[in-house]
Amino acid sequence: MRRLLLFAIFGLAALVGCDTAALETESQVVVEAYLEAGEPMDSVRLTRTARASAEYTPERTAVQGADVQVQRLNDSGGVAATVPYTETDSTDGLYIPETPATVKPQGTYRLRAAPPEGPVVTAETTVPAPVEAVRTQNDTTTYPDPDDENSDPPQFELTVRPGPSALERQNVYVLTSRSLLDLQSISASPPKSVAGRLLTPFYLDQYDADSDTLASFRVNSSGLLNEGNFTRNDNDTVSITLPWLAVAFYGPNQIRASVVDNNLYDFLRTQSAQQMSLAPGEIPNIDEDIENGTGIFGSFAEASGKVLIRPPNGDDLDDLLQP
């Protein structure tokens, strides 16, 4: 379930409002599942599309009682191994592996979900090669002073060694920053003064103390970033500089660089095109690769590092957390 929460910020719900599938009279099964290279298989969520005028929540539209499995395919397309899934007791429509299994880098996997009613839903993904974190630079740095146009502190840099791409394109990354502050220990509606001490300027401007929580700003992700945007070193490593705009909180942050598969690439690319469309007639469909359904069954490989971001005024982190 950890990955469902991570990639939820990519806006899977956009399928309901913008994809033509959501406007059909017959509902479709919506898949949300991700595989990470070298990590245990994660959960699969199954829901159904709702009418365009209806409220969409995973709980109300959950698909229960489905027969779910993930198959690893061999080079000829046959099934090399099968991992059956079972529905959790705690969350309707959420399925987890019955036995632990590790995602094989560069392996091809097929999701097969048979709901109690309707056709079998299938999808395939080829997992990217592993990404190794080689080194980090400027692990402790200071956020630039918004009142000083000459403020130019060193930026955090993560150098990775990506595996060879099996696709007919260069590697494409998504950068994700996650604050490591214990935000749950802070009041759900903190005084603006607390947010002002913890949030960086851009996110402080977006923060509404009456309707937002600090935790809702914890995770932030970039759009798709081609490997050509980064510095390619002579030893086949890639150095990624963290943009200041990706940092929502002062203090400790985890920075992840994820290489995405074709399914996530297509999904995010077409979702971005939707967000840039100006008129309803110009909104393109989400490009997804689900047979007899909709949603996302994607995979990725990632490397990560940690950085401590100090506020520009020199305040100590412990002082920032005081009410």
Backbone torsions as a table, in degrees:
resi	resn	phi	psi	omega
1	MET	NA	-18.4	-179.4
2	ARG	-57.8	-41.5	-177.2
3	ARG	-74.5	-29.9	175.7
4	LEU	-60.4	-40.6	-179.6
5	LEU	-69.6	-37.5	-178.9
6	LEU	-64.5	-49.5	-173.4
7	PHE	-86.9	-1.9	175.8
8	ALA	-59.4	-26.9	-179.7
9	ILE	-69.7	-11.8	176.6
10	PHE	-74.8	-10.3	171.7
11	GLY	83.1	50.6	177.5
12	LEU	-58.6	-29.7	-179.6
13	ALA	-61.9	-15.9	177.5
14	ALA	-59.9	-25.6	177.8
15	LEU	-60.1	-33.7	-175.4
16	VAL	-72.0	-38.6	-174.9
17	GLY	-92.0	-22.8	-170.4
18	CYS	-118.7	-29.0	-178.4
19	ASP	-76.9	141.4	-179.5
20	THR	-62.9	-23.4	179.4
21	ALA	-59.3	-32.4	-177.2
22	ALA	-72.0	-16.4	-177.6
23	LEU	-95.6	-4.8	179.0
24	GLU	-71.2	150.7	-178.6
25	THR	-69.3	-31.4	179.3
26	GLU	-93.3	124.3	-176.5
27	SER	-70.3	157.6	178.7
28	GLN	-120.4	155.1	173.8
29	VAL	-75.2	133.2	177.5
30	VAL	-105.8	123.2	-179.8
31	VAL	-101.0	137.5	168.6
32	GLU	-137.0	110.1	-178.1
33	ALA	-156.0	143.6	-177.9
34	TYR	-137.4	142.5	174.9
35	LEU	-117.2	134.0	176.8
36	GLU	-110.7	128.3	-178.1
37	ALA	-54.9	127.8	175.7
38	GLY	79.2	1.2	-178.0
39	GLU	-112.6	163.6	177.0
40	PRO	-61.7	147.8	175.6
41	MET	-59.9	137.8	-176.9
42	ASP	-100.5	-174.5	-174.8
43	SER	-76.7	165.2	175.4
44	VAL	-124.1	128.8	176.6
45	ARG	-108.9	132.6	178.1
46	LEU	-121.8	124.6	175.0
47	THR	-134.2	-175.9	175.5
48	ARG	-124.3	150.0	175.9
49	THR	-64.6	152.6	178.0
50	ALA	-115.9	163.1	175.4
51	ARG	-60.3	152.9	-177.2
52	ALA	-60.1	-27.4	-177.4
53	SER	-92.0	-3.1	-176.4
54	ALA	-98.8	153.9	176.3
55	GLU	-73.2	134.2	-179.0
56	TYR	-107.7	116.7	172.4
57	THR	-134.3	140.8	-179.7
58	PRO	-57.1	-34.6	-177.1
59	GLU	-66.6	-41.9	-175.9
60	ARG	-78.0	-21.6	-175.7
61	THR	-112.7	15.0	-175.5
62	ALA	-60.8	141.7	173.6
63	VAL	-96.0	112.7	-178.4
64	GLN	-104.4	155.7	174.5
65	GLY	72.2	22.8	179.4
66	ALA	-83.5	153.4	172.7
67	ASP	-95.1	109.9	-172.3
68	VAL	-120.1	135.6	174.2
69	GLN	-151.3	154.3	174.5
70	VAL	-119.0	124.7	-177.4
71	GLN	-108.5	134.7	170.7
72	ARG	-92.5	128.6	-175.4
73	LEU	-96.4	151.0	174.7
74	ASN	-90.1	-178.2	-174.1
75	ASP	-63.2	-24.7	-179.4
76	SER	-93.3	1.9	178.9
77	GLY	92.8	-0.6	176.1
78	GLY	-79.8	170.4	-177.8
79	VAL	-87.1	117.7	178.7
80	ALA	-90.0	-32.3	-179.5
81	ALA	-159.2	150.3	-179.7
82	THR	-129.3	131.7	175.3
83	VAL	-113.5	111.5	177.1
84	PRO	-77.2	149.7	179.0
85	TYR	-115.9	153.4	177.1
86	THR	-129.2	147.4	-178.8
87	GLU	-75.1	138.0	179.6
88	THR	-75.2	154.0	176.3
89	ASP	-78.2	-23.4	-172.9
90	SER	-85.7	-29.7	-174.4
91	THR	-134.8	116.3	178.3
92	ASP	-62.8	135.9	177.1
93	GLY	81.5	3.2	179.0
94	LEU	-106.9	123.7	-175.6
95	TYR	-117.0	139.9	-178.8
96	ILE	-126.7	155.8	-180.0
97	PRO	-61.3	139.0	177.1
98	GLU	-72.3	-31.5	177.4
99	THR	-131.8	146.7	-179.8
100	PRO	-62.5	142.1	176.6
101	ALA	-151.6	141.8	-178.6
102	THR	-99.9	138.5	-179.6
103	VAL	-75.1	124.8	-178.5
104	LYS	-83.6	121.3	176.5
105	PRO	-57.7	139.1	-179.7
106	GLN	65.6	10.1	174.5
107	GLY	-83.4	155.5	176.4
108	THR	-105.7	130.6	-175.9
109	TYR	-124.2	145.2	176.0
110	ARG	-119.0	127.9	172.1
111	LEU	-91.2	132.6	177.0
112	ARG	-129.1	116.5	-179.2
113	ALA	-127.2	116.6	179.8
114	ALA	-106.5	103.5	178.9
115	PRO	-73.0	162.9	178.5
116	PRO	-57.2	-32.4	178.1
117	GLU	-130.3	141.1	177.1
118	GLY	100.8	174.2	-176.2
119	PRO	-73.1	162.4	176.7
120	VAL	-71.4	133.2	179.8
121	VAL	-97.0	130.2	179.9
122	THR	-133.6	156.6	176.3
123	ALA	-161.6	154.9	179.2
124	GLU	-131.4	148.9	174.8
125	THR	-142.3	144.0	171.1
126	THR	-106.6	120.5	-172.7
127	VAL	-74.4	134.9	176.9
128	PRO	-64.0	162.0	174.8
129	ALA	-68.7	157.4	-178.7
130	PRO	-61.1	153.0	175.1
131	VAL	-118.1	125.4	-177.7
132	GLU	-104.6	130.2	172.8
133	ALA	-78.6	118.9	-175.7
134	VAL	-92.4	-46.1	179.7
135	ARG	-163.9	164.4	173.0
136	THR	-126.8	152.6	175.8
137	GLN	-131.0	149.5	-178.9
138	ASN	58.3	49.6	-179.3
139	ASP	-64.6	-23.0	172.7
140	THR	-125.4	123.3	-177.8
141	THR	-150.0	173.6	-177.2
142	THR	-115.0	135.7	179.0
143	TYR	-66.1	142.3	-178.6
144	PRO	-63.4	143.9	-179.7
145	ASP	-75.7	116.4	-178.2
146	PRO	-65.6	-17.9	-179.9
147	ASP	-92.9	-0.4	-178.5
148	ASP	-125.3	104.6	-176.9
149	GLU	-66.8	-15.1	178.3
150	ASN	-93.9	0.1	-179.9
151	SER	-70.5	119.6	-177.0
152	ASP	-144.3	66.1	-179.6
153	PRO	-69.4	157.1	179.6
154	PRO	-64.8	141.0	179.9
155	GLN	-93.9	149.8	176.0
156	PHE	-62.0	138.2	179.9
157	GLU	-131.1	129.1	177.2
158	LEU	-112.8	120.7	178.1
159	THR	-103.2	127.0	-176.8
160	VAL	-125.3	158.2	172.7
161	ARG	-116.7	100.9	-179.8
162	PRO	-77.0	151.3	173.6
163	GLY	-76.1	171.1	-179.6
164	PRO	-65.8	139.8	178.6
165	SER	-80.1	131.0	176.9
166	ALA	-90.3	3.4	-176.4
167	LEU	-102.5	163.1	-179.7
168	GLU	-88.0	50.4	177.6
169	ARG	-165.1	165.4	175.6
170	GLN	-71.5	162.6	177.3
171	ASN	-61.8	143.6	176.5
172	VAL	-120.5	133.6	-174.3
173	TYR	-112.3	156.3	163.7
174	VAL	-124.7	126.8	177.1
175	LEU	-96.2	133.6	179.8
176	THR	-128.9	129.1	174.1
177	SER	-110.7	139.4	-179.3
178	ARG	-135.2	121.8	178.0
179	SER	-68.2	136.9	178.7
180	LEU	-99.5	9.7	174.9
181	LEU	-67.2	150.6	176.9
182	ASP	-82.4	78.0	-175.1
183	LEU	-72.0	-22.1	-179.8
184	GLN	-68.4	-21.3	-180.0
185	SER	-82.3	-6.2	179.0
186	ILE	-96.9	143.7	-178.7
187	SER	-50.2	143.0	-178.6
188	ALA	-59.2	-30.8	177.1
189	SER	-125.0	74.9	-175.3
190	PRO	-68.7	155.6	174.7
191	PRO	-59.1	151.9	-178.2
192	LYS	-59.1	-28.7	-179.1
193	SER	-64.0	-35.1	178.1
194	VAL	-68.0	-46.9	178.0
195	ALA	-60.4	-37.8	-179.6
196	GLY	-64.0	-28.5	179.3
197	ARG	-84.7	-26.3	-174.3
198	LEU	-97.2	-35.6	-174.0
199	LEU	-87.6	142.6	174.9
200	THR	-73.6	161.4	-168.8
201	PRO	-53.5	-45.7	-177.1
202	PHE	-60.6	-44.9	-176.4
203	TYR	-76.1	-28.8	175.0
204	LEU	-63.5	-36.3	177.7
205	ASP	-64.8	-29.3	-179.2
206	GLN	-86.0	-14.6	-171.2
207	TYR	-79.7	132.0	176.5
208	ASP	-119.5	110.4	-175.3
209	ALA	-61.1	-23.1	-177.7
210	ASP	-82.3	-24.1	-174.8
211	SER	-125.5	-17.1	-177.1
212	ASP	-103.6	157.7	167.7
213	THR	-116.4	155.3	177.1
214	LEU	-62.7	-35.5	-177.9
215	ALA	-61.7	-28.3	-179.4
216	SER	-69.1	-13.1	178.7
217	PHE	-102.1	4.5	-171.2
218	ARG	-60.9	-45.4	-173.2
219	VAL	-111.8	131.6	178.2
220	ASN	-137.1	136.9	-178.8
221	SER	-125.9	149.8	175.9
222	SER	-81.3	174.7	166.9
223	GLY	-80.2	-165.1	178.5
224	LEU	-71.1	133.8	-179.3
225	LEU	-126.8	117.1	178.5
226	ASN	-68.9	147.4	-179.9
227	GLU	-58.4	-27.7	178.5
228	GLY	-64.3	-15.5	177.9
229	ASN	-75.6	-14.6	-175.1
230	PHE	-105.6	174.0	-179.6
231	THR	-85.9	119.6	177.9
232	ARG	-93.2	121.1	-176.5
233	ASN	-92.6	164.9	-176.7
234	ASP	-65.3	-23.7	-178.1
235	ASN	-93.9	22.1	177.3
236	ASP	68.3	18.7	172.4
237	THR	-96.3	164.4	-179.3
238	VAL	-126.4	127.6	180.0
239	SER	-101.9	123.0	-175.4
240	ILE	-111.8	119.0	178.0
241	THR	-92.2	128.6	-178.4
242	LEU	-77.6	119.7	176.2
243	PRO	-70.7	143.2	-178.3
244	TRP	-59.8	-30.8	-177.5
245	LEU	-64.9	-18.3	179.9
246	ALA	-79.5	-11.4	-174.7
247	VAL	-98.4	116.0	179.9
248	ALA	-93.4	-30.1	-174.3
249	PHE	-124.6	141.5	165.2
250	TYR	-68.8	163.9	179.8
251	GLY	98.7	-161.6	-177.1
252	PRO	-75.1	136.2	177.9
253	ASN	-135.7	142.3	171.5
254	GLN	-98.9	132.4	-178.5
255	ILE	-115.3	123.5	-179.9
256	ARG	-115.5	137.0	173.7
257	ALA	-113.7	113.2	-174.4
258	SER	-111.4	125.5	170.5
259	VAL	-86.5	127.1	-173.4
260	VAL	-104.9	155.0	177.6
261	ASP	-81.5	-178.1	-179.0
262	ASN	-63.8	-36.3	-177.3
263	ASN	-65.6	-46.7	177.2
264	LEU	-66.8	-36.9	178.3
265	TYR	-60.2	-49.3	-179.2
266	ASP	-65.1	-42.0	-178.3
267	PHE	-61.8	-50.4	-176.6
268	LEU	-69.9	-36.0	-180.0
269	ARG	-63.8	-45.8	-178.7
270	THR	-76.3	-28.8	175.0
271	GLN	-64.9	-39.9	178.0
272	SER	-62.5	-38.9	178.5
273	ALA	-64.6	-36.0	176.8
274	GLN	-60.8	-45.0	-175.7
275	GLN	-67.7	-23.2	179.8
276	MET	-90.3	-10.7	-179.0
277	SER	-69.9	143.5	-174.3
278	LEU	-101.1	-32.1	-176.3
279	ALA	-121.3	147.0	-178.7
280	PRO	-53.8	-37.4	-179.4
281	GLY	-69.5	-13.1	-177.5
282	GLU	-101.1	-1.3	-175.6
283	ILE	-76.8	117.8	-179.9
284	PRO	-78.8	159.1	174.9
285	ASN	-71.4	153.7	170.2
286	ILE	-67.2	135.6	177.9
287	ASP	-89.6	103.3	-180.0
288	GLU	-129.0	159.7	-169.9
289	ASP	-120.1	54.0	-180.0
290	ILE	-111.8	125.3	177.5
291	GLU	-87.1	126.3	-179.0
292	ASN	66.1	26.0	177.7
293	GLY	-169.4	-161.8	178.9
294	THR	-147.5	174.0	179.7
295	GLY	118.6	-145.7	-176.7
296	ILE	-146.4	128.0	167.3
297	PHE	-125.3	97.4	-173.3
298	GLY	-127.0	174.7	179.8
299	SER	-145.5	163.0	-177.5
300	PHE	-160.2	165.7	171.8
301	ALA	-130.3	144.2	-175.0
302	GLU	-142.8	157.7	171.1
303	ALA	-130.4	154.7	-175.4
304	SER	-144.8	163.4	175.6
305	GLY	-151.8	170.5	-178.7
306	LYS	-121.2	146.5	179.0
307	VAL	-138.2	144.3	174.7
308	LEU	-106.7	118.0	-178.7
309	ILE	-102.6	116.6	177.4
310	ARG	-89.2	147.5	175.7
311	PRO	-69.7	152.8	-176.2
312	PRO	-65.8	-21.0	-178.1
313	ASN	-85.6	0.5	176.1
314	GLY	82.4	8.4	179.0
315	ASP	-61.7	145.5	174.4
316	ASP	-75.1	146.0	-178.4
317	LEU	-59.0	-41.0	179.3
318	ASP	-60.5	-34.8	178.1
319	ASP	-67.9	-34.5	-179.6
320	LEU	-63.0	-32.2	-174.8
321	LEU	-84.6	-4.4	179.4
322	GLN	-74.1	137.9	179.4
323	PRO	-69.9	NA	NA
